[in-house]
Amino acid sequence: MEYGINILSIIPLRKESNDQSEMVSQVLFGQHFKILENKSKWVRIQLADDNYVGWICAKQYDEITYEDYDNLTLNDFPKIGDKLSYLENVNTGERNPVPIGSILPYYHKGAVRIRQKKYKFNGGLASGDSKDIVSYASYFINTPYLWGGKSILGIDCSGLTQVVFSLCGIQLPRDAYQQEGIGEPIDLVSIKPSDLVFFINNKNRIHHVGIALGNKQIIHASGQVRIDNLTSEGIIHSTSNELTHQLYSIKRIME
């Protein structure tokens, strides 16, 4: 078994092993993984934090040892809490942009280490506090919708919920239907800010998720990250007053 880590700002995780293939997710800086398969210029990986599987370009990662993989998995290293910040390579002085939610391996007093590479980080760290879910979700307002996206420059509905919850110390699965499988069922009367709200399409499949706010509102990624109204039917667009998503369930991930 081989292992790797992303040392670029963000890389696409694809369904198949070619550049034209659908992007199913993204790998943020500092995320590590198992390498399941090598194929020409591509590697099939399984991310350590959520077990998501896909293909990345073989030029876009660094190899690590099993000991590194094990240490990175066992330790809860901090995440970047600023919308966009930089890591400075200690040896070259080059600055790498890194998005919110990125992991800072072996972080200590502003220093980050990934094997022989050393970086300086002067930005803010995520709180790791579940009380900040709504606050972090608001960071993403007006971020454009991007299928498979997980960054402040483009994100999908379940990418939004996964990244926001990770900033607050809670690891969610990647896709909406997977996220719906955890937590405590809640009815609309009992809903609280930070509860996850799930929606179905016309084939009765879970295809959308958002985060409940107060005042019968929801923040979600649809066209862009936006705030709309939430009723017993589903999401009502705040400007057009049209029903855009049909309500399926509400889940409370933590008390």
C-alpha positions as CSV (number, residue, x, y, z in Angstrom):
1,M,0.0,0.0,0.0
2,E,1.2,3.5,-0.9
3,Y,0.2,6.8,0.7
4,G,0.1,10.4,-0.3
5,I,-0.8,14.0,0.8
6,N,-1.9,17.1,-1.1
7,I,0.6,20.0,-0.9
8,L,-1.2,22.2,-3.4
9,S,-4.0,24.6,-2.6
10,I,-6.7,22.4,-3.9
11,I,-6.9,19.6,-6.5
12,P,-9.8,18.0,-8.3
13,L,-10.9,14.4,-7.4
14,R,-12.4,12.8,-10.5
15,K,-14.7,10.0,-11.2
16,E,-12.5,8.5,-13.9
17,S,-8.8,8.7,-14.8
18,N,-8.8,11.5,-17.3
19,D,-8.9,15.3,-17.4
20,Q,-12.4,15.4,-19.0
21,S,-14.0,13.2,-16.3
22,E,-16.6,14.6,-13.8
23,M,-15.1,16.2,-10.7
24,V,-16.8,14.4,-7.8
25,S,-15.0,16.3,-5.0
26,Q,-11.8,18.3,-4.2
27,V,-8.8,17.5,-2.1
28,L,-7.8,20.5,0.1
29,F,-4.2,21.3,1.2
30,G,-3.0,18.9,3.9
31,Q,-5.5,16.1,3.3
32,H,-3.9,12.7,3.2
33,F,-5.0,9.4,1.6
34,K,-4.3,5.8,0.6
35,I,-3.3,5.1,-3.0
36,L,-5.5,2.2,-4.2
37,E,-4.4,2.0,-7.8
38,N,-1.9,3.4,-10.3
39,K,-2.9,3.9,-13.9
40,S,-0.6,5.7,-16.3
41,K,-0.6,9.4,-15.2
42,W,-3.3,8.9,-12.6
43,V,-3.8,7.5,-9.1
44,R,-7.0,6.3,-7.5
45,I,-7.1,7.4,-3.9
46,Q,-9.2,7.0,-0.7
47,L,-9.2,10.0,1.5
48,A,-8.4,9.3,5.2
49,D,-11.0,11.7,6.7
50,D,-14.2,10.6,4.9
51,N,-13.1,7.5,2.9
52,Y,-14.1,9.2,-0.4
53,V,-12.7,7.5,-3.5
54,G,-11.6,9.1,-6.8
55,W,-8.8,9.7,-9.2
56,I,-6.2,12.5,-9.0
57,C,-3.4,13.5,-11.4
58,A,-0.2,11.7,-10.4
59,K,1.7,15.0,-10.6
60,Q,-0.4,16.6,-7.9
61,Y,0.6,15.0,-4.7
62,D,3.6,14.0,-2.5
63,E,4.2,10.5,-1.3
64,I,4.3,9.9,2.5
65,T,5.1,6.8,4.5
66,Y,2.7,4.6,6.4
67,E,4.1,6.2,9.6
68,D,3.2,9.6,8.3
69,Y,-0.3,8.4,7.2
70,D,-0.9,6.9,10.7
71,N,0.3,10.0,12.5
72,L,-1.8,12.3,10.3
73,T,-4.9,10.1,10.9
74,L,-4.5,9.8,14.7
75,N,-3.7,13.4,15.4
76,D,-6.3,16.2,15.1
77,F,-4.3,18.9,13.5
78,P,-5.8,22.4,13.2
79,K,-7.6,23.7,10.1
80,I,-7.4,27.1,8.4
81,G,-10.2,29.3,9.6
82,D,-9.6,32.3,7.2
83,K,-11.5,32.5,3.9
84,L,-8.2,32.6,2.0
85,S,-4.7,32.7,3.3
86,Y,-1.1,31.8,2.4
87,L,1.6,29.3,3.4
88,E,5.2,30.5,2.9
89,N,7.8,27.9,2.0
90,V,10.6,28.4,4.5
91,N,13.3,27.4,2.0
92,T,12.2,29.1,-1.2
93,G,10.0,32.0,0.1
94,E,7.2,31.0,-2.3
95,R,3.7,31.7,-1.1
96,N,1.0,29.1,-1.6
97,P,-2.7,30.1,-1.5
98,V,-4.7,27.8,0.8
99,P,-8.5,27.8,1.2
100,I,-10.5,27.7,4.4
101,G,-10.8,24.2,5.8
102,S,-7.3,23.1,4.7
103,I,-5.4,21.0,7.3
104,L,-2.1,22.2,8.8
105,P,0.0,19.0,9.5
106,Y,2.2,19.1,12.5
107,Y,1.3,22.7,13.2
108,H,3.2,24.4,16.0
109,K,3.5,28.1,16.7
110,G,3.0,29.1,13.1
111,A,5.1,26.3,11.6
112,V,3.8,23.6,9.4
113,R,5.8,20.5,8.3
114,I,5.1,17.9,5.6
115,R,8.1,15.6,5.5
116,Q,11.1,17.7,4.4
117,K,8.9,20.7,3.4
118,K,8.4,23.4,6.0
119,Y,6.0,26.4,5.9
120,K,5.2,29.4,7.9
121,F,1.5,30.2,8.5
122,N,0.3,33.6,9.9
123,G,-3.4,33.2,9.3
124,G,-6.3,32.3,11.6
125,L,-7.1,28.8,12.8
126,A,-10.6,27.3,12.8
127,S,-12.3,27.3,16.2
128,G,-13.3,23.6,16.3
129,D,-16.4,24.7,18.2
130,S,-19.8,23.5,17.2
131,K,-21.3,26.8,18.3
132,D,-19.7,28.4,15.3
133,I,-21.5,26.4,12.5
134,V,-23.8,29.2,11.5
135,S,-21.0,31.8,11.7
136,Y,-18.7,29.8,9.4
137,A,-21.5,29.0,7.0
138,S,-22.0,32.8,6.5
139,Y,-18.4,33.0,5.3
140,F,-19.5,31.3,2.1
141,I,-22.4,33.6,1.2
142,N,-22.2,34.3,-2.6
143,T,-19.7,31.6,-3.2
144,P,-20.7,30.2,-6.7
145,Y,-22.1,26.7,-6.9
146,L,-19.6,24.2,-8.3
147,W,-20.4,20.5,-8.6
148,G,-17.8,18.7,-6.5
149,G,-16.5,21.9,-5.1
150,K,-15.2,22.4,-1.6
151,S,-13.7,25.9,-1.5
152,I,-14.7,29.5,-1.0
153,L,-14.3,30.0,-4.8
154,G,-16.8,27.2,-5.7
155,I,-18.7,24.7,-3.7
156,D,-21.6,22.3,-3.9
157,C,-24.4,21.7,-1.3
158,S,-22.8,18.8,0.6
159,G,-19.3,20.3,0.2
160,L,-20.6,23.4,2.1
161,T,-22.0,21.4,4.9
162,Q,-18.9,19.1,5.1
163,V,-16.4,22.0,5.2
164,V,-18.4,24.1,7.6
165,F,-18.9,21.2,10.1
166,S,-15.2,20.3,9.8
167,L,-14.2,23.8,10.8
168,C,-16.2,23.1,14.0
169,G,-14.6,19.8,14.8
170,I,-17.2,17.5,13.2
171,Q,-16.4,15.2,10.4
172,L,-19.4,14.6,8.0
173,P,-19.5,12.1,5.0
174,R,-19.1,13.8,1.6
175,D,-22.4,13.4,-0.1
176,A,-25.9,14.6,0.9
177,Y,-27.4,11.1,1.0
178,Q,-24.5,9.9,3.2
179,Q,-24.9,12.8,5.6
180,E,-28.7,12.1,5.9
181,G,-27.8,8.7,7.3
182,I,-26.4,10.1,10.5
183,G,-27.7,12.2,13.4
184,E,-31.0,12.4,15.2
185,P,-34.3,13.0,13.3
186,I,-35.9,16.3,14.1
187,D,-39.3,17.7,13.1
188,L,-39.7,21.2,11.7
189,V,-41.3,22.5,15.0
190,S,-38.1,21.5,16.9
191,I,-35.6,22.7,14.3
192,K,-32.6,24.7,15.6
193,P,-29.9,26.7,13.9
194,S,-27.1,24.3,12.6
195,D,-29.5,21.4,12.1
196,L,-29.0,19.8,8.6
197,V,-32.0,19.8,6.3
198,F,-32.3,17.4,3.4
199,F,-34.4,17.5,0.2
200,I,-35.5,15.0,-2.5
201,N,-35.9,15.2,-6.2
202,N,-38.8,13.9,-8.3
203,K,-37.2,10.4,-8.2
204,N,-37.4,10.5,-4.4
205,R,-33.7,10.6,-4.1
206,I,-31.9,12.8,-1.6
207,H,-30.1,15.4,-3.8
208,H,-29.7,18.5,-1.6
209,V,-28.7,19.6,1.9
210,G,-28.5,22.9,3.7
211,I,-28.0,24.3,7.2
212,A,-30.9,25.6,9.2
213,L,-30.8,29.2,10.5
214,G,-33.2,31.0,12.8
215,N,-36.4,32.7,11.6
216,K,-37.4,29.8,9.4
217,Q,-34.5,30.3,7.0
218,I,-31.8,28.1,5.5
219,I,-28.3,28.6,4.1
220,H,-27.5,26.4,1.1
221,A,-25.6,26.2,-2.2
222,S,-28.0,26.5,-5.1
223,G,-26.6,28.7,-8.0
224,Q,-24.6,30.3,-5.2
225,V,-24.5,30.0,-1.4
226,R,-27.6,31.9,-0.4
227,I,-30.2,32.3,2.3
228,D,-33.8,31.3,1.5
229,N,-36.9,30.5,3.4
230,L,-37.8,27.1,4.8
231,T,-41.3,25.7,5.1
232,S,-43.0,22.3,5.6
233,E,-42.9,22.0,1.8
234,G,-39.3,22.8,1.4
235,I,-37.1,25.8,0.3
236,I,-38.9,28.9,-0.9
237,H,-36.7,31.2,-3.0
238,S,-36.4,34.5,-1.1
239,T,-37.0,36.6,-4.2
240,S,-39.2,34.6,-6.5
241,N,-41.2,32.9,-3.7
242,E,-41.1,29.7,-5.8
243,L,-40.7,26.2,-4.2
244,T,-37.2,25.1,-5.3
245,H,-36.5,22.0,-3.2
246,Q,-38.9,19.5,-1.6
247,L,-38.3,18.8,2.1
248,Y,-37.3,15.2,3.1
249,S,-35.8,15.2,6.6
250,I,-34.1,17.2,9.3
251,K,-31.1,15.8,11.3
252,R,-29.4,17.1,14.4
253,I,-25.8,16.1,14.4
254,M,-25.0,17.2,17.9
255,E,-26.7,18.6,21.0
